Amino acid sequence: MSKQEKKPILNKLFESKNTHKEPAEAINKEEFIKTIKSRRSVRIFNDEPVLEKDMKECLELTVLAPNSSNLQPWEFYWVKSEEKKQKLIEYCLGQPAASTAQELVVAVARPDFWKVNQKRMLDLIEEMGEKAPKSAKTYYKKIVPLAYNQGLLSIRGYLKKLIMEIRGIKIPTPREPYNKRGMAIWAHKSTALACENLMLSLRAYGYDSCPMEGMDSKRIKKLLRLSNPAEISMVISAGKRAENGVYGKQLRFDNKYFVQII
């Protein structure tokens, strides 16, 4: 057997040739910096509505966020029903960021979506026929279940952890996730990236937002008719800031505490 044949399948996937060409588009750096710096957690909104067209476009930009293996482990509930909206405000503890918002979006992490979206990806690969790289089919058919299928009571996941810990003694090895809690963390990471897309999109469209964690997640899940393993990641309010909508100047500790160059 040649050295190439002996290499793990994951290494072969990384070495596969990519024939897709997509040059990076030029962007306005100053406008991007302005969007980042002007985004604030707005606690009080004015009465100006968010245009439905703008909200839909911002949600479309939301799901363009990077995510693990393109398995898109998220859902976003734009709560438009006035009855449900009032309940959601109550479950967000009545805080002004919710009660004065023009729109409310619930971000839900879906660790269970790996399986249904794995199938969707394989279906798309089949539709592409010969145009689809073999490495993509191998990845979604073999690597994805190996990484994300934890099995009943996470038994499969713990067995995988044991094998990976032994393997990792000698070579760099992917170790997580290996249980249901790890899968939830996996889903929340991708969902949080998409939430940032939503907040920056709203700012670019001239609106403001506030990500809220102070909430009764159990009641919100019931309101949305969600069951486990779905988890509420955060609720994002949207609107245009009132004059007193920001509670103070932006404060960040010195970068030396957080940014390490090694």
N, C-alpha and C positions, 0 to 999 in steps of 0.2 A: 504493500500500500504506500502511495506517495505521501510526501509531507502535506500536500494540499488536501488529500483525502482524509488525513488524520485530524485536520483542524476541526474544531467544534462547528456545528451548523451555524451558530450565531456569528462566528468570525467570518464565515463564508458570506453571510448576508451583508455584513458591513463592507465586504470587499466587492460586492456586486456592482457592475457598471450602471451608472445612471445616465440614460439617454435624454431625459427631460431637460429642456433648456428654458429658463425663465429669468431674464435679466432683471435686476432690481431697479424699480422705478425711482426717479429722483423725487425727493420730498422737500418741503419748505421747512428747514430746520428751526427757524425762528418761530414759526407758527406752532410747531410741535412742542417746543420748549414752553411757549406761552400756554398751550393747552395743559401741559403737565403742571406748571407752576400756578395756574389759576384754578385748578381743581381743588376744591375745599369740601370738607364735610359740612354741608349746610343744614342747620337745625331748624330754620324757619323759612318757609317759602311764601312768595306772594300769590295773588289770585290769578296770575296769568297762566292760561292753560298750555299744556304741551301738545303741539300738533300731532294728531294721530299718525300722519305720514312720517314725521320725524321720529316718533317713538318706534314705529315699525322698522325704520331704517337703522336705528341704533341697536335694536334687537338682532337685526341681520348681521351687524358688525360684531355683536357680542359673540356669536357662535363661530366667528372666524379665529377665535383665540387658539393658541397652541394648546395641545392636549395629548395625553399619554397614548401613544400608538394609534392616534386618530380614532380612538374608541368613544370619544365624546360622552363622558360619563356625567351628564348634567341634564337638567330641565329648568326652564325659566317660565314662571307663571306670572303673566301680566294680569293683575287683578282689576278688572274693569267693572264687574258687578258692584253696584253701590252697597248692596247688603253685605256682600263678602268683604268689600273694602272697609266698611265700618267695623266688621269683626276683626279684620287683620290689624287695624289701628289699635283696637282694644288689646289684641294679643301682642302688639309691639309696645304694650304698657302705656299707651296713650301719649307717648313722647311726641313733642312738637315736630320732629323730623318726619314722623308718620302722619300726624293729624293735620298738618298744613300742606302735605305733599299733594301735588296734582295727580301723580301716578305712583303706583307701588308694584314692584316686581319681586317675587320670591325666587331665590336661587336655590336649587335642590341638587345635592350631590347624589348620583345614582351609581353606586358600585356594582349593581346588578346589570348595568347596561353593557358591560364588556361582552356578554354572551350574545345578546341580540345584535349588537353592532359588529361583532366578529362575523356573524352570519351575513349581515348586510355587505360587509367588505368583501367577503368571499363571493357573494352573488355579483358584485360589481366587477370583481376580477374575472369571473367566468364570462360576463358580458363583453369584457375587453378582448377575450380570446387570446390570440397569439401576441397581441400588443402588450399584454400584462407581463411584467417580469416574473420569472419563476420564483425569485426570492420573495416577492410579495405574497404569493400564494403559500409558500412554505412558512413564512412568518405568521400569517393569520391562521393557518391550519394547525401548526405545531407549536410555535413559540408562545403565542397568545394564551392558549389553554394551559400550557406549562406554567406560565407566569401568574395567571389570574384565577385559575380554577382551584379553589381551596378545598373542595370536597365537603362531605358531611361532617359537621362539627369541626371543620378546619383540619381534619386528620391528614388529608393529602398535603395541605399546606405545611404542617409541622414536619411531615416526612421530607418534603422538599427542603425545608429549612435545615434539617439535619444533614442532608446530602450536600447542600450548598455550603454549609459551615465547614464540612470536611474538605470539600473542593477548594474553598477559599483559603485554606491554610497555605497553599502553594501559589495560587494564581488569583488575580482579581476576579471577583464573582458577584453577579447580581443577587441580592439576598432578600429583598422585600418586594411585594407583600407576601406574608405567609399565614395570615388569618383574617377573619372578618373585620377586625379593627384596622388592620393594615390596608384592607381594601377600601374602607371608608376614608382613610387618610389619602389614599391614592386618588379617589374620586374628588375629595375636597380640594386637592391641589389644582387639578385641572379646572374645577368650577370657579375657584378664586381667580385664576387667570382670566377667565371669561368675564367675571364680575368687573375686573379692572377695565376690560375692553368696553363694557357697558358704561361705566362711569366716565371714561375718557371720551367716548363717543358722544355722550350727553353734553359734556363740556364743549366739545368741538362744534356741536350744533347750537350752542348758546344757552344751554340749560345747566342745572346743577343737580347734585345728588348727595345722598348720605347712606353709607353702608351701615346697617343696624344689626347688632348681635344681641342687644337687650330685648328679649322676646320669649314667648312661651312656645317653644318649638313643637311640643306635643299637640297643643291646640291648633297650631298652624297646619300640621300634618293632617289632622282630622278635617280641618276646613277644606283642604285640597284633596281629601280622600286618598291620602298616601299611606302606604304600609311599609314596614321594614323590608329591605335594608335602606330605603330612601332616607336621607337626612337633610334637614334644612341647613343650608350653609350660611345664608344671610338674607335679609330683606333690604332692598335698595329703593329708596324714595327718589322721586324726580320732580323737578319743577324749576322755577326761576327764583333765585334767592331774594328774600326781603332785605331791606337796608340793614336790619339788625340780624340777618340770617346766620352770620358766622360769629361764633362766640369769642373770638380773640384772634390775635395774630398767630400765624403758623409757627409752631415751635418744634424744632428738631435738635436733639443733642449733637454734640460735635461728632463728625464722621469718624474720628479716631477710635470711637467706641465700637463701631460697627463695620467699617471697611478696612480689611486687613490685606496688605500687599506682601506676599511672601515669595 
